[in-house]
Amino acid sequence: MTSYEFYVNSYMGTEIPEAEFPALAARAAEELKRFSRIYRVEGTPVEHAMAVCAMAEVLRAWNSRRPWVKGESVGSASVQYTDGGEDSLRRALYRKAGVFLDIYRGV
């Protein structure tokens, strides 16, 4: 499992307190395993650990119920938010994992 030391020293994370990290990292790692069952996921062990850290930050933001910005316009200052459903969370986790890993649909 990805350690808090890795999160702070290699990923350079600052958003997750040490006490919260193990649970968030475990949940992120489980979601990454789920992606590996559904998709073809490629990356080094360090890239996998980086993805877990990024996904853990998404989960923390989700748990604190920060609104997810869906769209913005400058001309009348309009901002749209997602409804925050489970599908929105999975899409956000997928996008974050994809920053560090190559995730393919199909063979």
N, C-alpha and C positions, 0 to 999 in steps of 0.2 A: 504494500500500500504506500501511497505517496505520503511523505512525512511533512510536518509543519516546517521543519528546517529547510526542506527543498522549496516549499512554497515561499518562504521569506527570502532565502539566499539565492535561489536559481530563478524562480519565476518572478521574484521581486514583488510579491503580493503584500498588500497592506490592508485589504478590506475585511479579512476574516480574523477574528481573535483566535488565539491558540486553543482555547477550550471548545470552540465550535468546529474547528477544522476536522477532527477525525470523523465525525458523523457526516459532514458535508462531503468530504473526500470519499468516504465509503459509498455514499449514495451516487456520487458522480461516477465512481468506478463501476458500479453496477449498471448504470445507464450506458456507459461505454461498452460494457460486455454485451448488453442488449443490442447496441448498434452493430457489434461484431457478429452477432448471430443473424442479423437482418441484412447487413451490407458487408462489403469487403473493406476492411479498415487496415491501412498500412502506415507504419511509422516506427521509429526507433523507440526504445524504452524511455528515453528522455522526452521525446515528443508525446508519448502516451501520458507521462507524468505531468507535462505542461498542460495537456488537454484536460486532465483531471482537475488541476488547479483552476483553470479557466471555467470549467463547468461547475466547480464548487462555488465560485463567486456568483455565477448565475443563480444557483440554488439559494444562496444566502439572500440575494436581492429578491428572489421570488418569495422566500419565506418572510421577508420584511414587507412584502406587498407593495413594493415600489411600482408605480404605474409603468407599463411598457409602452413607449412611444411607437405608434404605428405609422403616423404621417405628420408632416409639418408643412405649413405654407407661410411665407413671409408677408405676402400681400394683404392681409386682414388679420394677421397673427393668429392663425388657427392651428391647433395641435389636436391630433386624434390618438386615442389610446386603445390598445387591444382589450378584450374582455378578460384576459388573464386565465383562460382555460388551460387544461392539461396539454392540449395540442400546441398551444402557444409556448408552453414551457419546453416541450420536446423539440420544437423547431429552434428555440433559442439555444438549447443544449447542443443540438446537431450543428448549428452554425458555429458555435464556439469551439467544438471539437474539430471542426473542419479547418480552423485557422492553423492548427498544429499537425493534423493528420490528413492523409489522403483517404477519403471515404467515397467508395464507388457503389453504385447500384448495379447489380448484375454480376457477371462472372469476370 
